[in-house]
Amino acid sequence: MVTSNSKSYFREVERSHRTYTAALKRAGSRQSIMNLYWKHKHQHEVLLKKHLKEEMAEIIQIKKKFK
């Protein structure tokens, strides 16, 4: 199920990938490429953690309806 939180998450991931690919094209050395990768990976981890937290909040709200 795609919720508004999911759409927001996908937009953020897409934005992150656009900036990452643009920066990769401008990279001048192997080290700068690796630095870009680690920064991009960290952004993904932060986004995913936030997204999963929001989904868990939704689950908790739905579960409350069943009590």
Phi, psi and omega in degrees: 000130179262113179258177178297326177296321179295317180298318179297317179299313181296323177296317180296318179296317179298317179297317179299318180293323178297314180292323179297312181294321178296319180291325178298322180294331181269351185300140184252351181210167179296321181294320179294326176296315180295321177297319176299317180299312182296322177295316179297318179298317179297318177300317179298316181298318179295314180298316181294318179299316179296316181298314180294326177296318178294321179295320179296323177297320177297317180299316180298318178297319179293320180297326181297331179293335183273350181278000000 
